[in-house]
Amino acid sequence: MDSLHTTELAYWKAEAERLAGDNARLEAENAALRVRVGELEGQIGALTEKVTTLAKLVFGTSSEKSKPVG
């Protein structure tokens, strides 16, 4: 091999190693973000239940539906 091919080969090997490292880092980041999304979805569910409960407490019996006093 001449020096040009050797240089190109070294470049592409280094590039492949860099990309493999990027890929591994991104896969780990993706896994961590999926866990976080699951946690946040759980929090949304819990908060939605709380809002529903509180709304029932505040607006439980509508005064418009009750019989007028008089």
ABEGO torsion letter per residue (X at the ends): XBAAAAAAAAAAAAAAAAAAAAAAAAAAAAAAAAAAAAAAAAAAAAAAAAAAAAAAAAAABBAAABBBBX
